[in-house]
């Protein structure tokens, strides 16, 4: 959350594509935390309350914020879905996953939105339906092939690959 909380205000107007990418990454990471632990600090991150503590978001509030963040990111990226960032440009350099392909980011965001909708279908069927339909209706589409997978190529000499391959 700390790196994202620093990136968002710097990129919101100066680099909206990176801002959208940050929003998507934040939801991707934090929905898993909420699914494991329940209430989380999300919308009030770095905002202490009067008791010098921090207010947690309920899971419902966190999921509503996840959907709002994804919606904002999708709105930014969808008009550019047929484009790829200029090679060597800010977005393509920052993007270790899709190399600046706006369409793939929009598809990932839509797929994540659909996944989250499916996770709340029993708790809030109406919200799940609204969000799921929004994901399915978006012109950028959903992840459809292995080429769309959310992967980072760390190279064979990256320590994580060494641990994985050498240590099994």
C-alpha positions as CSV (number, residue, x, y, z in Angstrom):
1,X,0.0,0.0,0.0
2,X,2.8,2.4,0.7
3,X,4.3,2.5,-2.8
4,X,0.9,2.7,-4.3
5,X,-0.1,5.5,-2.0
6,X,2.9,7.5,-3.2
7,X,2.4,6.7,-6.9
8,X,-1.3,7.6,-7.1
9,X,-1.1,11.3,-6.4
10,X,1.9,11.7,-8.6
11,X,0.4,10.0,-11.6
12,X,-3.3,10.8,-11.5
13,X,-3.0,13.7,-14.0
14,X,0.6,13.5,-15.1
15,X,0.5,9.8,-16.2
16,X,-3.1,8.4,-16.0
17,X,-2.1,5.1,-17.5
18,X,0.4,4.5,-14.7
19,X,-2.3,5.7,-12.2
20,X,-4.7,3.1,-13.6
21,X,-2.0,0.4,-13.4
22,X,-1.4,1.3,-9.8
23,X,-5.2,1.1,-9.0
24,X,-5.4,-2.4,-10.6
25,X,-2.3,-3.6,-8.8
26,X,-3.6,-2.3,-5.5
27,X,-6.9,-4.2,-5.9
28,X,-5.1,-7.3,-7.1
29,X,-3.0,-7.4,-3.9
30,X,-5.5,-6.1,-1.3
31,X,-8.5,-8.3,-2.3
32,X,-6.5,-11.3,-1.3
33,X,-5.6,-9.8,2.0
34,X,-9.3,-9.0,2.7
35,X,-10.3,-12.5,1.6
36,X,-7.9,-14.0,4.2
37,X,-8.3,-11.5,7.1
38,X,-11.6,-9.8,6.6
39,X,-11.7,-6.1,7.5
40,X,-8.6,-4.3,6.2
41,X,-7.2,-0.8,6.1
42,X,-7.9,0.3,2.5
43,X,-9.8,3.6,2.0
44,X,-8.3,5.2,5.1
45,X,-4.7,4.0,4.6
46,X,-2.3,6.6,6.2
47,X,-5.3,8.5,7.7
48,X,-5.1,8.0,11.5
49,X,-8.3,8.6,13.5
50,X,-8.6,10.7,16.6
51,X,-7.6,7.9,18.8
52,X,-4.2,7.6,17.1
53,X,-5.3,4.3,15.6
54,X,-6.5,3.4,12.1
55,X,-10.0,2.7,11.0
56,X,-10.5,-0.6,9.2
57,X,-12.9,-1.0,6.3
58,X,-15.4,-3.8,6.5
59,X,-15.1,-6.4,3.8
60,X,-18.2,-4.9,2.2
61,X,-16.7,-1.4,2.2
62,X,-13.4,-2.7,0.9
63,X,-15.0,-4.6,-1.9
64,X,-17.1,-1.5,-2.8
65,X,-13.8,0.5,-2.9
66,X,-12.2,-2.3,-5.0
67,X,-15.0,-2.0,-7.6
68,X,-14.7,1.8,-7.6
69,X,-10.9,1.6,-8.2
70,X,-11.3,-1.0,-11.0
71,X,-14.0,1.1,-12.6
72,X,-11.8,4.2,-12.6
73,X,-8.9,2.2,-14.0
74,X,-11.0,0.6,-16.7
75,X,-12.5,4.0,-17.7
76,X,-8.9,5.3,-18.2
77,X,-7.6,2.3,-20.1
78,X,-10.6,1.2,-22.3
79,X,-10.3,4.1,-24.8
80,X,-6.7,3.1,-25.4
81,X,-7.4,-0.7,-25.5
82,X,-6.3,-0.9,-29.2
83,X,-3.0,0.9,-28.5
84,X,0.4,0.0,-27.0
85,X,2.5,2.5,-25.2
86,X,5.5,4.0,-27.1
87,X,8.4,1.6,-26.6
88,X,10.8,3.1,-24.2
89,X,8.2,5.5,-22.9
90,X,7.3,5.9,-19.2
91,X,4.4,3.4,-19.3
92,X,6.2,0.7,-21.3
93,X,9.3,1.0,-19.0
94,X,7.1,0.7,-15.8
95,X,5.1,-2.2,-17.1
96,X,6.9,-5.4,-16.5
97,X,3.7,-7.4,-17.0
98,X,2.2,-6.3,-20.4
99,X,5.0,-4.1,-21.8
100,X,2.6,-1.1,-22.2
101,X,-0.3,-2.9,-23.8
102,X,-3.3,-0.9,-22.6
103,X,-5.8,-3.5,-23.9
104,X,-4.3,-6.3,-21.9
105,X,-4.4,-4.1,-18.7
106,X,-8.0,-3.3,-19.4
107,X,-8.8,-7.0,-20.0
108,X,-7.0,-7.9,-16.8
109,X,-9.0,-5.3,-14.9
110,X,-12.3,-6.5,-16.3
111,X,-11.4,-10.1,-15.5
112,X,-10.5,-9.1,-11.9
113,X,-13.8,-7.2,-11.6
114,X,-15.7,-10.3,-12.7
115,X,-13.7,-12.5,-10.3
116,X,-14.5,-10.1,-7.4
117,X,-18.2,-10.1,-8.5
118,X,-18.2,-13.9,-8.3
119,X,-16.7,-13.8,-4.8
120,X,-19.5,-11.7,-3.4
121,X,-22.4,-13.3,-5.2
122,X,-23.8,-14.9,-2.0
123,X,-23.2,-11.8,0.2
124,X,-24.5,-9.2,-2.2
125,X,-26.2,-10.7,-5.3
126,X,-27.3,-7.3,-6.7
127,X,-23.9,-5.7,-6.5
128,X,-22.3,-8.9,-7.9
129,X,-24.7,-8.8,-10.9
130,X,-24.1,-5.1,-11.6
131,X,-20.3,-5.5,-11.4
132,X,-20.2,-8.8,-13.3
133,X,-22.3,-7.4,-16.1
134,X,-20.1,-4.2,-16.3
135,X,-17.1,-6.4,-16.7
136,X,-18.7,-8.5,-19.4
137,X,-20.1,-5.5,-21.3
138,X,-16.8,-3.6,-21.4
139,X,-15.5,-3.3,-25.0
140,X,-11.9,-4.2,-24.0
141,X,-13.1,-7.7,-23.0
142,X,-11.7,-10.3,-20.6
143,X,-8.5,-12.3,-20.5
144,X,-9.0,-15.0,-23.1
145,X,-5.7,-16.7,-23.9
146,X,-2.5,-17.6,-22.2
147,X,-0.8,-14.6,-23.9
148,X,-3.1,-12.4,-21.7
149,X,-1.9,-14.0,-18.4
150,X,-0.7,-11.6,-15.7
151,X,3.0,-12.8,-15.6
152,X,6.3,-11.1,-15.0
153,X,9.3,-12.6,-16.8
154,X,12.0,-12.5,-14.1
155,X,14.6,-14.2,-16.4
156,X,16.5,-17.3,-15.5
157,X,19.1,-15.6,-13.2
158,X,16.6,-13.7,-11.0
159,X,16.8,-14.9,-7.4
160,X,13.1,-16.0,-7.3
161,X,13.7,-18.2,-10.3
162,X,16.8,-19.6,-8.8
163,X,15.0,-20.5,-5.6
164,X,12.1,-22.0,-7.5
165,X,14.2,-24.0,-10.0
166,X,17.1,-25.0,-7.7
167,X,15.2,-25.6,-4.5
168,X,12.0,-27.1,-6.1
